[in-house]
Amino acid sequence: MACLLPLVEVTATGHGRLWSGERFIETAVGERLVYRGHETVGVEGGGERTTIRLADAVTGLVAEVVLETGAGSVGSAGRVASVRAGSVATAGPADVGGFLRARVRLVNEGGGPVRLESVSTLTLGGIAESALDGLTLHWADNDWLAECRWRQAPFRDQVVPLSRAAHGHDGRGCFERYSQGSWSTGRHLPVAGLTDRDGGAWLWQIESSAGWRFETGERQGAAYVALFGPDDAHHQWQHTLAPGQEFTTVSAVLVRTRTGGLDAAFAVLTDHRRSVRRDHPDHRALPVIYNDYMNTLMGDPTTERLLPLIESAAAAGAEVFVIDAGWYDDDAQGWWDAVGAWEPAPNRFPDGLPAVLDTIRSHGMTPGLWLEPEVVGVRSPLARTLPDEAFFRRGGLRVTEHGRHHLDLRHPAARAHLDEVVDRLVGSWGVGYLKLDYNINIGPGTENGPESPGAGLLGHHRAHLDWLASVLDRHPGLVLENCGSGGLRMDYAQLALTQVQSTSDQQDFLRYPPIAAAAPTAVTPEQAAVWAYPQPHFSPDEIAFTLTGALLGRIHLSGFLNLMSAEQFALVRSAISVYRDIRREIHDAHPFWPLGLPGWEDSWITHGLHTADGALLTVWRRESPDGASGPGVVTVPLPRLRGSQAAPAVLYPTDSDCTTRWDSDRGLLTVHLPRPDTAALLRLATGAAGSQTVAGA
């Protein structure tokens, strides 16, 4: 099949592409790779791991392509490769839906150095051959305060037909998205997909905290997908392999489902994410987290301010209390460019910070602290005492960004410094939760000797992941939260090790619903921390609105709970009580979006979880952007529950005036929220066929 692709595409200096353009397929090395052999072994869970060996006689490069499947995945990995004309090509997916995970190891078995400029992790050709007009392309923009904004367009709007027969060649362009700098999700999510008219989907995810790029386009009448880590053109990545040296790509995963559209594909991707992450009891316990930062202390904690918040958080039902930024700040010039030592500020805590942590424990909560481990402020003593080689450098100069230097965790002095800090906070002070933030984009990376900046960034991030694993090895009960100014480093290199992900820094509770609803496209529900920051000046509707949005993920509770009236506080306690009742269902549930993935300005937004007993569904109604209230009724299609007595019930708010009607024959749920800027959490428990109307209790 001419529309198929080589299993690995490689560009190297002196060995470029056979058809010049913006695409990183049809490479000279990829075309020359020939099959050497393969083996397939079983893996835990009933899947398979196939290793396919390829070789290029010109450069001496040998590629080992590792393809892993789980039970019910995209066919047997051993069937993913087919031999054609002495080279290996990617075959079409098998009939069974599931996922395929890939990585590539390159070894230089030649006699001279090879300077790599790009290496694919996974390529797939032959998608929807002769049916490209029926494809829809899906991708997600990502930005500070505006994470997980999914967009879609007909494939033909982005990859237009070029009348190949008239020219004898495919186009030179493609649809591509890629990261820039050290915020892996600072521009886009490393997740995207294609759907067809029959409900089939191809969904992919690149698992990289450094550079990544994907492209899709047309090749000989069919669509193709190619997934990459960093490359020279987009990330200043080059990697020279001397004879005998090797390089391994970042991992990527491809999901293929035949029916169910994106919902079905994201269900499979959610299972994959659960299968690759480090096991941790937090994934099942899902404790309620109170964090003092958002719209509350905002980086200005003191003993006096914290004590009433600790008492009220415990009374509300919180199980973890996190002291966020500022606990180390005793500097009249501010803390931003002075961080690095991570010592408590005496003026903030007259009896010492450990005494405050003891108070948290005495209220039955686990104490947590905020930390930004990879940075050192330019005014910090560490900026002078650590060697230059322990920091990011380019052109022989130390890199500075927003008043900070960046540690290179490949250097033993940088790692020893962070080990001392964490072992003091966790081992000596008894901290059980660390929020690890990352608030600068340091650019393309660091040059350590002759290495390229992109290679330095990838090397640092791999050392960073190794450091995270070592921290959990030493402190196995510790919970680590991944934060990058909210969701700007929200990738599954990080999330395979960290237990919780901050989804956003968004402070406007009316702007949060599209982020909260779409967060499970980027992270499993049980890792997706959503802020809920009720305040004493909020109306009952506003308190319920901000709390409802967090109930299908991880609650990041904040707000001046200590200043609330009894009625307001009861609304908070009620939400936490509901969450503690349903959280046991979240860790193995699958997300779905019955009205589609949300738009940024959508008035009606829905997000649900399919559970063993039915479904949990959050419905938001926001005021229209033009200020019009619009109708207070929405019809929500739930085809998976068609024919069952879904028995809709309003779980929260318990005194909601939300009403519902379930039409089991058509699988349609009608929801009435009489006022804009309100929300409700519903349960639909499956049973015998029927229909009924339910009002909030």
C-alpha positions, 0 to 999 in steps of 0.5 A, a space after each residue: 500500500 503506497 499510502 503507508 509510512 516507514 515505521 521510523 522516520 529520521 532526519 540527520 545532518 546529511 540525510 534529510 527528506 526525499 520530498 522537501 517541505 514542512 513534513 518530517 516524513 518521507 525521510 532518506 533514513 526512514 526509506 532505507 531502514 530494512 527489517 532485521 527481525 522481531 520478537 513478541 512477549 506477553 506483558 502483565 495484564 494480558 497485553 503484548 510487547 513487540 520489539 522490531 529491529 530495523 537497520 540502515 546500511 548507510 549511516 549504521 543506525 539500528 532502530 529498535 521499535 518497541 510497541 506495547 498493547 494492553 488487553 483489547 488494544 489496537 490489535 496485536 503489536 506483532 500485527 502492526 508491522 508489515 514487510 513491504 519491499 524490504 522495509 517496514 511499514 505501519 499497517 492499519 489498525 485491527 478491528 478491536 479498539 484500544 491503545 498502542 504505545 511506542 518508543 524508539 531506541 536508536 543505536 549507532 553501529 556504524 563507523 562514524 558519528 551521526 548527528 540526529 535532527 528528528 526521530 519519530 516515535 510513531 507513524 501511521 499511514 493509511 487512515 480513511 483511505 479515499 474518505 478524507 472528506 468525512 474526517 474531522 480534526 480535533 486539537 486543544 489550545 492551552 494557555 495560562 488561565 485558559 487551559 484545555 480549549 478544544 477546537 475542531 475543523 473538517 480535515 479538508 479545511 486544514 489539509 486541502 485537496 491539491 489534485 495530486 494526479 495533476 502534479 505527481 506529488 503530495 503536498 509539502 505542508 501538513 497540520 502540525 502542533 508543537 511545544 515551545 520552550 520548557 512549558 510542555 503545554 504552554 501553547 497546546 496539549 500534546 493530545 489530538 485526534 481524528 474522527 470519521 462520520 461513523 463514530 470512529 476515532 484515532 486519538 494520540 498523546 505524546 508523553 514528553 515534558 520537553 519538546 514534542 510535535 505531531 503532524 497529520 496530513 495527506 499522503 497518496 489519498 489517505 491521512 497519516 499521523 506522525 508523532 515526535 519528541 523534540 526536533 531541530 527545527 522547532 526545539 533546537 534539538 540535535 543529538 550526536 551519536 558516536 559509534 556505539 552510542 544510543 538515543 531513546 525517544 519519548 513515548 507516545 500512544 495511539 488510541 483507535 476506536 470504531 464507534 463512540 467518537 471522542 468519548 469512546 477514545 478518551 475512555 481508552 486513553 484514560 485507561 492507558 494513563 492509569 496503566 502507565 503511572 506509578 501506583 499510589 494510594 492517593 489515586 484511590 483515596 482522593 482526600 479533600 485538599 484545602 489550599 490557602 492561596 486562590 482568592 484567599 491568602 494569595 501568597 501571604 500566609 502568617 500564623 495569625 491568618 492560617 489558624 482560623 482557616 485551618 479550623 474552618 477547613 477541618 470543620 468543612 471536611 478537608 483532609 489535606 491543608 496546603 500552605 501555598 506560596 510565601 511561607 519562606 518570604 521575609 524579604 522586604 523586596 519580595 520573594 519572587 527573585 529570592 527563592 531557592 533556600 526554602 527556609 521558613 520566614 521567622 517573622 511570619 511564624 513567631 512560634 515557627 512553621 513546624 508549630 503551624 504544621 502540628 496544628 494542621 495535624 491536630 485537626 486531623 489533616 495532612 500538612 502540605 507546602 508549596 515548592 518551586 524546586 527547579 528555580 533559584 532567584 537571582 537574589 538568592 544566596 544559592 545563586 552564588 554558592 551553587 556552581 555555574 554548571 548546576 544551572 541552565 546556560 546558553 552560550 556560556 552564560 547563565 540563563 535568567 528568566 523573570 528574575 530566576 535561574 533554572 537548575 539543571 538536575 543532571 548536576 549532582 550539586 543541584 540534585 543534592 540541594 533539592 534532596 536536602 530540602 525535601 528530606 527536611 520538609 518531609 522527613 523532619 517536619 512531617 509534610 505529607 503533600 508537596 505542591 511542585 510549581 513551575 512558573 517560568 518558561 526557560 526557553 529552548 534549554 541548556 547547553 552543557 558543553 557541545 550539546 544543543 539546547 533542546 538536548 539539554 532540556 530533554 536531559 534535564 527533564 529526564 533527570 527531573 523525572 528520575 529525581 521525582 521517582 527517587 523522592 517517592 522511593 524515599 517517602 512513599 506516602 508523600 503526595 506530589 502535585 504537578 503545577 506549571 502556573 496551573 496547567 502549563 506542564 500537564 503531560 504524562 511524563 510528569 503525570 506518570 509520577 505525580 499524583 495530582 495536577 493543577 488544572 488552572 490558575 483561573 480566579 473567575 469562577 464563571 470562567 472555570 467550567 470549560 476548563 474543569 469540564 475538559 480537564 479529563 482530556 488531559 489528565 485522569 479525573 482522579 488527578 485533575 485538581 479543580 479550584 473551588 473558592 467560595 467566599 463570604 460575599 458569594 450568593 448561595 448560587 455562586 457558592 454552589 456553582 464554584 463547588 459543583 465544578 470540582 466534584 468529579 475530579 479533585 477538590 482544591 478548596 479555598 476561600 475565607 470559610 472562617 468568615 461565612 455565615 452558618 447557611 453559607 458554611 452548610 453549603 460547603 460542608 454539604 458539597 464535601 459530604 457529597 464528594 466523600 460519598 462519590 469519590 470511591 467511584 471516580 478512580 475507575 470511571 470514564 469521562 464523557 461529554 454529552 453536549 460535546 467538548 465545551 467552547 470557551 463561551 458556551 452557556 450550557 456545559 456538561 461533563 460526566 463520568 460513566 461508573 459501574 452503576 450508571 453515570 454522574 453528570 455535572 451541568 452548568 448554565 452560564 449567562 450568555 456572552 451577550 447578557 441574554 439569559 436564554 432558555 433555562 432548559 437543555 436536552 442532554 443525549 445519553 445514548 449509553 443509558 438508553 432503555 434503562 431507568 436512569 433514575 436521575 437525582 440531584 446530588 448537589 446542591 441538595 436544595 437545588 431547584 433543578 428539575 430533570 426528566 428522563 426519556 428512556 426510549 430515546 436516551 434523552 435527559 431534559 435538565 431545567 436550571 431556572 437561573 443563569 450562572 447555576 450548576 448541579 451534580 446529577 446521578 443517573 443510576 441504571 435500572 429497568 426501563 422507564 421515565 420520570 421527572 425528578 426535582 431537587 430535594 
